[in-house]
């Protein structure tokens, strides 16, 4: 399973997605342009000292990301894509996911590009919310979707008895920019 953020704008949300990526051990992909620098202190802060555990990829555009993702599974990309949208598609809770699913999220202010949504109209997924609410916070949507998708796919969740075991790389000072 992979998490893809297309043109993320807010470093805190992307840092939270990175922390989730580390916690679930799923790759995270950022697609340019980003609304922040990979050196941003808020990005680093939101990911805390878990950056060394993040499998982070930075892509120049959507096609470069697809090229990378197409090598990770024999299934066609179109069957693996799940485009999260605030409007339209199938409910997250009625969507069937697989271990090789690709969870794609748009920017905080614009969502996913219309060209992408038009190219894959049957791959749209939404989270049910009150009609008076425009959208949910990106970091919350990424978290809810990743856990829901993993359970739906029958993937094991991290084995955690409530204890914490510090990763030996936590003190290495790894920054997001070191990973790409």
C-alpha positions in Angstrom: 0.0 0.0 0.0 1.3 3.5 -0.8 0.2 7.0 0.3 0.4 9.8 -2.3 0.1 13.5 -1.6 -0.4 15.5 -4.8 0.8 19.1 -4.4 0.5 19.3 -0.6 0.6 22.8 0.7 0.7 22.7 4.5 3.9 21.3 6.1 2.2 20.2 9.3 -0.3 17.9 7.4 2.5 16.4 5.3 4.6 15.8 8.4 1.6 14.1 10.1 1.3 11.9 7.0 5.0 11.0 7.3 4.6 10.1 10.9 1.7 7.8 10.0 3.8 6.4 7.1 6.5 5.5 9.7 3.9 4.0 12.1 2.3 1.8 9.5 5.5 1.2 7.5 3.9 2.2 4.2 5.7 4.3 1.6 4.8 8.0 1.2 5.0 9.9 -2.0 5.0 13.7 -2.5 4.3 15.1 -5.9 5.6 18.6 -6.8 5.0 21.4 -6.5 5.0 21.4 -2.8 3.7 24.4 -0.8 6.8 24.2 1.5 10.4 23.2 1.5 11.6 19.8 2.6 13.8 21.8 5.0 10.7 23.4 6.6 10.9 23.3 10.4 7.1 22.6 10.8 7.4 19.6 8.4 10.3 18.3 10.5 8.5 19.0 13.7 5.2 17.2 12.7 7.2 14.1 11.8 9.2 14.3 15.0 12.2 12.0 15.2 10.5 9.4 13.0 11.9 10.6 9.7 14.5 7.9 9.6 11.6 5.4 9.5 9.8 7.0 6.5 10.2 5.6 3.0 9.7 8.9 1.3 9.7 9.6 -2.5 9.6 13.0 -4.1 8.3 13.1 -7.7 8.4 15.9 -10.2 4.9 15.2 -11.5 2.0 12.6 -11.5 3.5 10.6 -14.4 6.8 10.2 -12.6 4.9 8.9 -9.6 2.9 6.5 -11.7 6.1 5.2 -13.3 7.6 4.4 -9.9 4.3 2.9 -8.5 3.8 0.7 -11.6 6.9 -1.4 -10.7 5.6 -2.3 -7.3 2.8 -4.6 -8.4 1.8 -6.6 -11.4 -1.8 -5.3 -11.2 -2.7 -2.4 -13.5 -2.4 1.0 -11.9 -6.0 1.9 -12.6 -7.2 -1.0 -10.5 -5.0 0.1 -7.6 -5.8 3.8 -7.5 -8.1 5.2 -4.9 -8.6 9.0 -5.4 -9.8 10.6 -2.2 -12.2 13.5 -2.9 -14.6 15.5 -0.7 -17.2 15.0 -3.4 -18.5 12.0 -5.3 -17.5 8.5 -5.8 -17.9 5.6 -3.4 -17.9 5.8 0.4 -14.6 4.9 2.0 -16.5 2.4 4.1 -18.0 0.7 1.0 -14.7 0.6 -0.9 -12.7 -2.6 -1.2 -8.9 -2.1 -0.9 -6.0 -4.5 -1.6 -2.5 -4.7 -0.3 -1.2 -3.0 -3.4 -3.7 -0.1 -3.2 -2.5 3.4 -3.9 -4.2 6.0 -1.7 -4.1 9.4 -3.5 -4.9 12.7 -1.8 -5.0 16.3 -3.2 -3.8 19.6 -1.8 -5.5 21.2 1.1 -7.1 24.1 -0.9 -7.6 22.6 -4.3 -8.0 18.9 -3.8 -6.9 16.6 -6.7 -6.4 18.1 -10.1 -9.6 17.8 -12.3 -7.6 16.1 -15.1 -6.7 13.3 -12.7 -10.3 13.0 -11.4 -11.6 12.9 -15.0 -9.1 10.3 -16.1 -10.2 7.9 -13.3 -13.9 8.7 -12.5 -14.5 5.2 -11.1 -11.7 5.4 -8.6 -13.1 8.3 -6.6 -13.6 7.7 -2.8 -15.1 10.0 -0.3 -15.6 10.1 3.5 -19.1 10.8 4.5 -19.5 14.2 6.3 -22.2 16.7 6.9 -23.1 18.6 3.7 -22.5 21.9 5.4 -18.8 21.0 5.8 -16.6 21.6 2.8 -13.9 19.1 3.7 -12.0 17.4 6.5 -8.4 18.1 7.4 -5.9 16.3 5.1 -3.9 14.7 7.9 -7.1 13.3 9.4 -8.3 11.9 6.1 -5.0 10.3 5.3 -5.0 8.6 8.7 -8.6 7.4 8.6 -8.2 6.2 5.0 -4.9 4.3 5.6 -6.2 2.4 8.6 -9.5 1.6 6.9 -7.8 0.5 3.7 -5.4 -1.8 5.6 -8.2 -3.4 7.5 -10.3 -3.8 4.3 -7.3 -5.4 2.5 -6.8 -7.8 5.4 -3.3 -6.4 6.1 -1.9 -6.9 9.5 -1.8 -3.7 11.6 1.4 -3.0 13.6 1.8 -5.3 16.6 1.6 -3.0 19.6 0.9 -4.0 23.1 0.9 -0.3 24.2 4.7 -0.1 24.9 7.2 2.0 23.0 10.5 1.0 21.8 12.6 3.9 20.5 14.0 3.4 17.0 17.9 3.4 17.2 17.9 5.9 14.3 15.8 8.4 16.1 18.7 10.5 17.3 20.4 10.6 13.9 18.8 13.9 13.0 17.4 12.7 9.7 15.5 15.5 7.9 12.9 15.0 5.2 15.3 16.4 2.6 17.8 13.7 3.5 15.4 11.0 2.3 14.9 12.0 -1.3 
